[in-house]
Amino acid sequence: MADEKQYKGAVSTARQLCDAMGYPESEVERYDRIIEHFPMLITPYYLSLIDKNDPDDPIARMCIPSDAELSTTGSFDTSGEKLNTKQEGVQHKYAQTALILSTNVCATYCRYCFRKRLVGISEDELAKQAEDTVKYVKAHPEITNVLVSGGDPLMNPNRIIKSYLEGLSAVDTLDFIRFGSRVPVTCPQRIYDDKELLDMFAEYAKKKTLYLITQFNHPREITEESVKAVRCMQERGIQVRNQTVLLRGVNDDPKVLGELLRKFTRISVVPYYIFQCRPVTGVKERFQVPLLEGVKIVDAAKNMQNGPGKAVRYAMSHPLGKIEILGELSEGEMLFKFHQSKYPKNASRIFTVKLSPDTAWLDDDLTPLKK
């Protein structure tokens, strides 16, 4: 794990949460019951962003457990990750991309996480040795880019991060390497207070194009501290992009989402994707927004943007591929396009689906689009 002093005072138990938030003693048992199934961890920094006087605070919604997490509806693997796991911790769904699960630890455990089956609990599917991952990538020259994910890859000790940077940057067939991290949002000090980490990224950015893919979901997450972390990476040659998840009660308002997109362009962060929240067990009922509503929110937010802000795509990570949500045609019929597909025959394919007002995901059984 990264330097633990940066996480001293983190909230991980029900009693700590109730003390920190001023909840009554009677709530301890309730939160204990949820945390027993899905671990909680909130950094002191991220906890400080919560408005304790607002019962509907969006920051609290993203990090404080809810009874809704005990719902049994949904799935723990909504994108077919297990089917695409080729060796421990390596997923290879698309020919040109390898996804590496480098750790199961995060600085803060988001309640909407689509890897709730893994994060903080199981070590299944995780890459215990960077060396084996690099060997896999070298053995598959069709792979032109790698996404190092988790958990959160920046929660790895610096020596582990360096082993990935060193090994992958030496692979000639790779065009670039991405690190997907929410650390700039939930614990930015991990970045700007760690000279060794920054020097390491600066060194390898000279050898291979590096991207940091962040996940800011609400304008209040863009603070002086988080901007400092982003700037530190940018100043060392790391390109920073953001992918947001559309979340009920967090950013399902065009004004909020539009403000978030504008704030990205102010700090030279390219808004990359707005992802449809996945129908994960314990997540879908609390966070999913119906597609017909979601496309209106995204379009209204994009209409508030100029230039780079308009480049963001509304998409879903479906078992069949990354599907772009283009818009409603008429009376519930929605237009979709494969932005990326597991099956070559679907590359760039456009299709329509008739949706009901409460449909928030496409059924896995899109039989005509399967291989």
C-alpha positions, 0 to 999 in steps of 0.5 A: 500500500502507498505511504500509510501516513497519508491515510491516517485518521481514515474512517473505516468502521461504523463507530468512526463514521457515526462519531465523524458525522454526528450520527446517533449511537443507534446507527452504529449497528445499521452501518456495521451490517452494511460494512460487513458486506461491503467495506468502507474507507473514507480519507479525512480529506474526502470526508472534509468535503461533505456538508454535514448539514445537507441530508442529501449531500452528493459527496456523502452519497458517494462514500457513506454506506446505504441500506440500498447496498443490501439489495440483491437485484443486479449483478456483480459483474455487469461487463463480463470481466471474468469472461475476459480475464486471461490470467491473474489480474489481466483482462483482454476484452478488446484486441488492442487493449489490456486491462490490469487489476493491480490492486484491490485497495482504494483510498476511498471506497465509492458506494457505486463501485462496479467492482464491489465483488473485488474491492477491499475483499477478494484478491481474485483476478488481481495481478500479484506480479507486474512481471507476469503482466508485462510478459503477457503484453509482450506476447500479444503484439496486437495490444497497443495500450494498457490501462493499469487499474484496480482498485486504485493503482496509485495505492500501490507502493511506489516500487510496484508502480515503478515496476509497471512503468519500467516493464511496460514502457520498454514494450515497443508495441505499446503506444501509451500507458494509462493509469485509472485513478480516483486518488486525485479526487479522494486523496490528492496529497498522495500525489503532490506530497510524494516527490518520489512518485512524481519524479518516477512519472516524470522519468517514464513520461520521457520514454512512453506517453502516459495518461492519468484517467481521473474520475471527478463526478461532482464540481465540489470535488474539484478543489484547490488540493485536487487541482494541485495534484492534477497540475503536478502530473501535468507539469511532468508530462502526464496527460490528464483526462476524466471519465465521469459516472452519471449518478442519481443524486450526485450529478443527474442535473444538467447544471451540475454536470455542465459546471463539472465539464466546464471546470475540467476545461479550465484546468486543462483536463479533457472530459473523456466519457460520461458513463452510464452507471452499471446495474451492479448489485447494491448499486443500481437501485440507488444510483442508476438513471434511466437512459431516456432521462440520462441522454437529456441530462448529458445533452443539456450539459454538453450544450453549455460547453465550448470546444473540448467540453463538447468532445465528451461521449455518453457511453456504457461498458456492456458485455458486448463492448463500449456502446455510445448512447447517441440519443432518442429518435422518437417515442422511446426508441434510442440510437446506439453505436458501438464505440468499441466492440468485443466482436469485430463484426460489430465495430462501429455498428449503429442500432436502435432499441425501444426503451421503457421510461425506466430502462437504465441498461441494455439487456445482455441478450442482444442476440442479433448483436452477438457473435 
